[in-house]
Amino acid sequence: MSAFTGAASDTASVPGAGADLLAALLDGMDAALCALDADGTITHWNREAERILGWSAGEAVGRRGFGGWAARSADAEEILGRLMGVMKGPGRQVHELALLRKDGGRVLVRSQAAGVRGADGAPAGVYCAFSEVHVQLDLERSVALSEALFEDASWGVVLVDADLRPAVVNGHAARAFGTGRTALLGRPLGDVVVHGAEELEGALQHVLAEGTPPAPADVWVTLRTASGERRRCWRSGFLRLSSPMAEEPVPLGVAWLFQDVTDERLAVREADRLRFRWSQLHRAGAAASECEDPEEAVTVLLDFSLAGFADHALVDRVVGERRLTRALATPPGAPGPSSPVVGGGIPLRYGPRHPAFQAWDRAGSVRASAGRTAEVWAEAHQWPGDAAHALCVVLRTRGRTLGVLTFLRAACRPGFEREDVTYAETVASRVAAELGVGLGGGVGVLAVE
């Protein structure tokens, strides 16, 4: 049919080259394609059409319509009429057609047909691209899934390109980062992730190089937001994206899907911490009950309580009105077991606003942390040089104040929180009980009512 071959032939310098080029292009298409002239005679039939229906180009070209071979007789005229009707209108029309395979099986295809006009502008025929309906539905589902992920998903979705920069960000992810959807595009992750960006980029690089990991992983990050830094835990899954158009898999980037599980992880961590601490107290009580010397029992209690809680523990006993003396202490240079302080009878030169005196005055607990000059702060308070956070708890038993128990943490650890106070006060009550036994036995410990 000249309308389909003439235009290509006119641009070819070698006779017949245009027709050969057109045939090669048609056979190389991923979609099935056929063409009909103005009389409804099939003029083109590519390899994908042959694959779907089983009829070769030699068997298809030259036939009028599909009756007697690719469609049932009852359907053939309707199918041909619907396709040829496209010549009378503009644009493309979509149809679902029931065709026959060469082996006799029926197949439902979805077609897109458009009219072709000749050089004089008159209708010259129709071309029709078609695919099996289930293939088209799979494509539509994939598109619909992509749309849903980037619009309505209840978890974050970020597409990262091969340079590890966000290319597409959905609304949930943008809210998790505390920015707009377009604000992240093309920027390094380190611009919004203060801590954890290296680990996150390392995971993305691993996925690009090795492929999709077998299971999701927890990623802890600290975000830079307008309201300050926020520490979050994201349960993350990664998918390597490869181009379906290339013969060899070519990585296009990584799809990163995540959910914020910070509250759940913190709850689990807190439960584990509490379980460990109270287990330690139970073991400490059992071990202290075997000690005949109250001071040794106190040492055992402190050694058990320090595990995972603090770096140092100090026991200051009351020796007079507003005077304390160091009785027990862990080694100042490195963590180790508590031991009595040699020559501990000399009163400590604590200032009036010292946290130990504040705890004494309140008959409760006091938390304190150093500023930038932690060493100066620790020296001023007569604590080990690496101390940066303190928790002072008064030692009371039977209505008497026996001293102050101080827990210290180094700068590499977080400060004491409110939940730490309950544990420290429980330890202090047991220490005070042991010191009270020593006091009742005649040990030289003064008490203040």
C-alpha positions as CSV (number, residue, x, y, z in Angstrom):
1,M,0.0,0.0,0.0
2,S,1.6,3.2,-1.2
3,A,0.4,5.2,1.8
4,F,2.6,3.2,4.2
5,T,5.6,2.6,2.0
6,G,5.8,5.6,-0.3
7,A,6.8,8.2,2.4
8,A,9.7,6.0,3.5
9,S,10.8,5.2,-0.1
10,D,10.8,8.9,-1.0
11,T,13.5,9.6,1.6
12,A,15.8,6.7,0.7
13,S,18.7,7.2,-1.6
14,V,18.7,3.5,-2.7
15,P,15.5,2.0,-4.3
16,G,13.7,-0.3,-1.8
17,A,15.8,0.9,1.2
18,G,12.8,2.8,2.6
19,A,10.6,-0.3,2.6
20,D,13.4,-2.4,4.1
21,L,13.9,0.1,6.9
22,L,10.2,0.3,7.6
23,A,10.0,-3.5,7.8
24,A,13.0,-3.7,10.2
25,L,11.5,-1.0,12.4
26,L,8.1,-2.8,12.5
27,D,9.7,-6.1,13.3
28,G,11.8,-4.6,16.1
29,M,8.9,-3.1,18.0
30,D,7.9,-4.5,21.4
31,A,4.2,-4.0,20.6
32,A,2.3,-6.1,18.0
33,L,1.4,-4.0,15.0
34,C,-0.7,-4.5,11.9
35,A,-1.8,-2.1,9.1
36,L,-4.8,-2.2,6.8
37,D,-5.5,-0.2,3.6
38,A,-8.7,1.6,2.9
39,D,-10.3,-1.6,1.7
40,G,-9.5,-3.4,5.0
41,T,-6.7,-5.6,3.5
42,I,-3.8,-6.3,5.8
43,T,-0.6,-4.7,4.5
44,H,1.8,-5.0,7.5
45,W,2.2,-7.6,10.2
46,N,5.2,-7.6,12.6
47,R,6.9,-10.3,14.6
48,E,5.2,-9.4,17.9
49,A,1.8,-9.9,16.2
50,E,3.0,-13.3,15.0
51,R,4.2,-14.2,18.5
52,I,0.9,-13.3,20.1
53,L,-1.5,-14.9,17.5
54,G,0.8,-17.4,15.9
55,W,0.0,-16.2,12.3
56,S,3.1,-15.3,10.3
57,A,3.4,-12.2,8.1
58,G,3.1,-14.4,5.0
59,E,-0.1,-15.8,6.3
60,A,-1.6,-12.5,7.3
61,V,-0.6,-9.9,4.7
62,G,-3.0,-9.7,1.8
63,R,-6.1,-11.0,3.7
64,R,-9.1,-8.8,4.0
65,G,-10.0,-8.4,7.7
66,F,-9.7,-11.1,10.2
67,G,-12.6,-13.4,9.2
68,G,-11.9,-17.1,8.7
69,W,-8.5,-17.0,10.3
70,A,-7.8,-14.6,13.2
71,A,-11.4,-14.0,14.4
72,R,-14.6,-15.9,14.6
73,S,-17.0,-15.4,11.7
74,A,-19.5,-13.9,14.1
75,D,-17.0,-11.3,15.3
76,A,-15.0,-10.6,12.2
77,E,-17.2,-8.0,10.5
78,E,-17.7,-6.1,13.8
79,I,-14.0,-6.1,14.5
80,L,-13.2,-4.8,11.0
81,G,-15.9,-2.2,11.1
82,R,-14.6,-0.8,14.4
83,L,-11.1,-0.6,13.1
84,M,-12.0,0.9,9.8
85,G,-14.2,3.5,11.5
86,V,-11.1,5.0,12.9
87,M,-10.4,6.6,9.5
88,K,-13.4,8.9,9.8
89,G,-12.3,10.5,13.1
90,P,-9.2,12.3,14.5
91,G,-6.8,10.8,17.0
92,R,-6.5,7.3,18.3
93,Q,-9.2,5.0,19.6
94,V,-8.9,2.2,22.1
95,H,-10.7,-1.1,21.5
96,E,-10.8,-4.5,23.2
97,L,-10.9,-7.2,20.5
98,A,-11.5,-11.0,20.8
99,L,-9.1,-12.6,18.3
100,L,-8.1,-16.2,17.5
101,R,-4.7,-17.8,17.7
102,K,-3.5,-20.1,15.0
103,D,-3.9,-23.0,17.4
104,G,-7.6,-22.1,17.9
105,G,-7.3,-20.5,21.3
106,R,-9.0,-17.2,21.9
107,V,-7.1,-14.1,23.2
108,L,-8.4,-10.8,24.3
109,V,-6.3,-7.9,23.1
110,R,-6.4,-4.2,23.7
111,S,-5.7,-2.2,20.6
112,Q,-4.9,1.5,19.8
113,A,-5.9,2.3,16.2
114,A,-5.4,5.5,14.2
115,G,-6.2,6.5,10.7
116,V,-3.6,7.1,8.0
117,R,-4.1,9.6,5.2
118,G,-2.5,9.7,1.8
119,A,-0.6,12.5,0.1
120,D,-3.9,14.0,-1.1
121,G,-5.3,14.0,2.5
122,A,-7.8,11.3,1.7
123,P,-8.2,8.3,4.2
124,A,-5.7,5.7,3.1
125,G,-5.9,3.0,5.8
126,V,-5.5,2.2,9.5
127,Y,-2.6,1.1,11.7
128,C,-3.3,-0.8,14.8
129,A,-1.0,-1.6,17.8
130,F,-2.2,-4.2,20.2
131,S,-1.1,-6.3,23.2
132,E,-2.7,-9.0,25.3
133,V,-5.1,-7.4,27.8
134,H,-3.4,-9.0,30.8
135,V,-0.1,-7.4,29.7
136,Q,-1.7,-4.1,29.4
137,L,-3.4,-4.5,32.8
138,D,0.0,-5.4,34.3
139,L,1.4,-2.2,32.9
140,E,-1.5,-0.2,34.2
141,R,-1.2,-1.8,37.6
142,S,2.5,-0.9,37.7
143,V,1.7,2.7,36.8
144,A,-1.1,2.8,39.3
145,L,1.2,1.4,42.0
146,S,3.8,4.1,41.3
147,E,1.2,6.8,41.5
148,A,-0.2,5.4,44.8
149,L,3.3,5.1,46.3
150,F,4.1,8.7,45.5
151,E,0.8,10.2,46.5
152,D,-1.1,8.1,49.1
153,A,1.5,5.7,50.7
154,S,1.7,5.7,54.5
155,W,5.5,5.2,54.4
156,G,8.3,7.2,52.9
157,V,9.4,6.5,49.3
158,V,12.5,8.1,47.9
159,L,14.0,7.3,44.5
160,V,17.8,7.9,44.6
161,D,19.8,8.2,41.4
162,A,23.1,6.6,40.7
163,D,24.8,9.6,42.2
164,L,22.9,8.9,45.5
165,R,20.8,12.1,45.2
166,P,17.0,12.0,45.6
167,A,15.3,12.1,42.2
168,V,11.7,11.6,43.4
169,V,10.3,12.0,47.0
170,N,6.8,11.3,48.1
171,G,4.8,13.4,50.5
172,H,5.3,11.1,53.5
173,A,9.1,11.1,53.1
174,A,9.2,14.9,52.7
175,R,7.3,15.2,56.0
176,A,9.7,12.8,57.7
177,F,12.6,14.9,56.5
178,G,10.8,18.1,57.6
179,T,11.1,19.7,54.1
180,G,9.1,20.0,50.9
181,R,9.0,17.4,48.2
182,T,11.1,19.4,45.8
183,A,13.5,20.8,48.4
184,L,15.4,17.5,48.5
185,L,15.7,16.8,44.8
186,G,19.3,16.7,43.6
187,R,20.8,17.6,47.0
188,P,23.2,15.3,48.9
189,L,21.5,13.5,51.8
190,G,24.1,15.1,54.1
191,D,22.4,18.4,53.7
192,V,19.5,17.3,55.8
193,V,20.9,14.3,57.7
194,V,23.4,15.5,60.4
195,H,24.4,12.1,61.7
196,G,23.9,8.8,59.8
197,A,24.3,10.1,56.3
198,E,27.5,8.0,55.8
199,E,25.7,4.8,56.8
200,L,22.7,5.6,54.7
201,E,24.9,6.4,51.6
202,G,26.9,3.2,52.3
203,A,23.7,1.1,52.2
204,L,22.6,2.8,48.9
205,Q,26.0,2.1,47.3
206,H,25.9,-1.5,48.5
207,V,22.4,-1.9,46.8
208,L,23.7,-0.4,43.6
209,A,26.7,-2.7,43.5
210,E,25.2,-5.9,45.0
211,G,21.5,-5.7,44.4
212,T,18.4,-5.7,46.7
213,P,19.2,-6.9,50.2
214,P,17.2,-9.8,51.6
215,A,15.5,-8.0,54.5
216,P,14.8,-4.5,55.7
217,A,17.1,-2.8,58.2
218,D,16.9,-0.1,60.9
219,V,18.7,3.1,60.1
220,W,19.3,5.7,62.8
221,V,19.6,9.3,61.6
222,T,19.7,12.7,63.1
223,L,17.9,15.3,61.0
224,R,18.5,19.0,60.7
225,T,15.1,20.7,60.9
226,A,13.9,24.3,61.5
227,S,13.0,23.3,65.1
228,G,16.4,21.8,65.8
229,E,18.0,18.3,65.5
230,R,15.8,15.2,65.7
231,R,17.0,11.6,66.3
232,R,14.9,9.1,64.3
233,C,14.9,5.4,63.5
234,W,13.7,4.4,60.1
235,R,12.9,0.8,59.2
236,S,14.2,0.8,55.6
237,G,13.9,-1.5,52.6
238,F,16.0,-1.0,49.4
239,L,15.3,-2.0,45.8
240,R,17.8,-1.7,43.0
241,L,16.2,-0.3,39.9
242,S,17.5,-1.5,36.5
243,S,16.4,-0.4,33.1
244,P,14.2,-2.9,31.3
245,M,15.2,-1.4,28.0
246,A,18.9,-2.5,28.1
247,E,20.2,-6.0,27.2
248,E,22.4,-5.9,30.3
249,P,21.0,-4.7,33.6
250,V,21.9,-1.0,33.9
251,P,21.3,0.4,37.5
252,L,19.1,3.5,37.3
253,G,19.2,4.0,41.1
254,V,17.6,2.7,44.3
255,A,14.1,2.8,45.6
256,W,14.2,3.5,49.3
257,L,11.1,2.7,51.3
258,F,11.0,3.5,55.0
259,Q,8.7,3.8,58.1
260,D,9.4,5.7,61.3
261,V,9.7,3.2,64.1
262,T,11.5,5.4,66.6
263,D,8.8,5.1,69.3
264,E,8.7,1.3,69.0
265,R,12.5,1.0,69.1
266,L,12.9,3.3,72.1
267,A,10.2,1.4,73.9
268,V,11.9,-1.9,73.3
269,R,15.3,-0.4,74.3
270,E,13.8,1.1,77.5
271,A,12.2,-2.3,78.4
272,D,15.5,-4.1,77.8
273,R,17.3,-1.5,79.9
274,L,14.9,-1.7,82.8
275,R,14.9,-5.5,82.7
276,F,18.7,-5.5,82.9
277,R,18.9,-2.9,85.7
278,W,16.4,-4.7,87.9
279,S,18.1,-8.0,87.2
280,Q,21.4,-6.4,88.4
281,L,19.7,-5.1,91.5
282,H,18.4,-8.6,92.3
283,R,21.8,-10.1,91.8
284,A,23.4,-7.3,93.9
285,G,21.0,-7.9,96.7
286,A,21.7,-11.6,96.7
287,A,25.5,-11.0,96.7
288,A,25.4,-8.2,99.3
289,S,23.4,-10.5,101.7
290,E,26.4,-12.8,101.9
291,C,28.7,-10.0,103.0
292,E,29.4,-9.8,106.8
293,D,30.9,-6.3,106.5
294,P,28.4,-3.6,105.7
295,E,31.1,-1.6,103.8
296,E,31.8,-4.6,101.6
297,A,28.1,-5.0,101.0
298,V,27.9,-1.4,99.8
299,T,30.9,-2.0,97.5
300,V,29.1,-5.0,96.0
301,L,25.9,-3.0,95.5
302,L,27.7,-0.2,93.7
303,D,29.7,-2.5,91.5
304,F,26.5,-4.2,90.2
305,S,24.6,-0.9,89.8
306,L,27.3,0.7,87.7
307,A,27.0,-1.8,84.8
308,G,25.5,0.0,81.9
309,F,24.4,2.9,84.1
310,A,27.4,5.1,85.0
311,D,31.2,5.2,84.9
312,H,31.9,6.2,88.5
313,A,30.2,6.0,91.9
314,L,31.1,8.0,95.0
315,V,29.9,7.7,98.5
316,D,30.2,10.7,100.7
317,R,29.4,10.3,104.4
318,V,28.1,12.9,106.8
319,V,30.7,13.8,109.5
320,G,29.2,16.9,111.0
321,E,27.0,19.8,110.3
322,R,27.2,20.5,106.5
323,R,30.3,18.4,106.2
324,L,31.0,15.4,104.0
325,T,33.9,13.0,103.7
326,R,34.7,10.6,100.9
327,A,34.2,7.0,102.1
328,L,34.0,4.9,98.9
329,A,34.9,5.6,95.3
330,T,35.6,3.9,92.0
331,P,39.1,4.3,90.5
332,P,39.4,7.8,89.0
333,G,41.5,6.8,86.0
334,A,39.5,4.0,84.6
335,P,36.3,2.0,85.5
336,G,36.8,-0.5,88.2
337,P,35.4,-1.9,91.5
338,S,34.6,0.5,94.3
339,S,37.0,0.6,97.3
340,P,37.3,2.5,100.5
341,V,39.2,5.8,100.3
342,V,42.4,5.9,102.2
343,G,42.5,8.9,104.6
344,G,38.9,9.7,103.9
345,G,38.4,11.4,107.2
346,I,39.2,14.8,105.9
347,P,36.0,16.8,105.0
348,L,35.6,17.6,101.3
349,R,35.9,21.2,100.2
350,Y,32.5,21.3,98.5
351,G,31.0,24.7,97.8
352,P,27.6,25.8,99.2
353,R,26.0,25.2,95.7
354,H,27.6,21.8,95.2
355,P,25.1,19.2,93.8
356,A,25.8,16.9,96.8
357,F,24.7,19.6,99.2
358,Q,21.7,20.4,97.1
359,A,20.6,16.8,97.3
360,W,21.2,16.9,101.0
361,D,19.1,20.0,101.4
362,R,16.3,18.6,99.3
363,A,16.5,15.1,100.8
364,G,16.2,13.9,97.2
365,S,18.1,13.8,93.9
366,V,19.9,16.4,91.8
367,R,21.1,16.1,88.2
368,A,23.9,18.2,86.8
369,S,25.9,18.4,83.6
370,A,29.1,20.3,82.6
371,G,29.3,22.9,79.9
372,R,32.1,22.8,77.3
373,T,34.8,22.8,80.0
374,A,34.0,19.4,81.5
375,E,37.5,18.9,83.0
376,V,37.4,22.3,84.8
377,W,33.8,21.5,86.0
378,A,34.8,18.1,87.3
379,E,37.9,19.4,89.1
380,A,35.8,22.2,90.7
381,H,33.4,19.6,92.1
382,Q,36.3,17.3,93.2
383,W,35.1,14.5,90.9
384,P,37.2,12.3,88.4
385,G,38.5,14.4,85.5
386,D,36.4,12.6,82.8
387,A,33.1,13.3,84.6
388,A,30.6,15.4,82.5
389,H,27.3,14.3,84.0
390,A,26.3,13.8,87.6
391,L,23.4,12.4,89.6
392,C,23.5,13.0,93.4
393,V,21.1,11.0,95.6
394,V,20.8,11.5,99.3
395,L,21.4,8.5,101.5
396,R,18.6,8.3,104.1
397,T,17.4,5.5,106.4
398,R,15.0,5.6,109.3
399,G,14.6,9.3,109.0
400,R,18.3,10.0,109.1
401,T,20.7,11.4,106.4
402,L,23.8,9.3,106.3
403,G,25.5,10.9,103.2
404,V,25.2,11.4,99.5
405,L,25.7,8.8,96.7
406,T,26.9,10.3,93.4
407,F,26.9,8.6,90.0
408,L,29.1,10.1,87.2
409,R,29.1,9.7,83.4
410,A,31.8,10.7,81.0
411,A,31.2,13.2,78.2
412,C,30.8,10.4,75.6
413,R,27.6,9.3,77.3
414,P,24.2,11.1,77.5
415,G,23.2,13.0,80.6
416,F,21.1,11.4,83.3
417,E,17.3,11.4,82.5
418,R,14.3,11.4,84.8
419,E,13.9,7.6,84.5
420,D,17.5,7.2,85.7
421,V,16.6,8.9,89.0
422,T,14.2,6.1,90.0
423,Y,16.9,3.5,89.6
424,A,19.6,5.6,91.4
425,E,17.2,6.2,94.3
426,T,16.5,2.5,94.6
427,V,20.3,1.8,94.7
428,A,20.7,4.6,97.3
429,S,18.0,3.2,99.6
430,R,19.8,-0.2,99.7
431,V,23.2,1.5,100.2
432,A,21.7,3.6,103.0
433,A,20.2,0.4,104.6
434,E,23.7,-1.2,104.6
435,L,25.3,1.9,106.1
436,G,22.6,2.1,108.7
437,V,23.5,-1.5,109.7
438,G,27.1,-0.3,110.1
439,L,26.0,2.7,112.1
440,G,23.9,0.5,114.4
441,G,27.0,-1.7,114.9
442,G,29.1,1.1,116.2
443,V,30.8,2.1,113.0
444,G,31.9,5.8,113.2
445,V,29.3,7.3,110.9
446,L,27.5,10.5,112.1
447,A,24.0,11.2,111.1
448,V,21.9,14.3,110.8
449,E,18.3,14.2,111.8
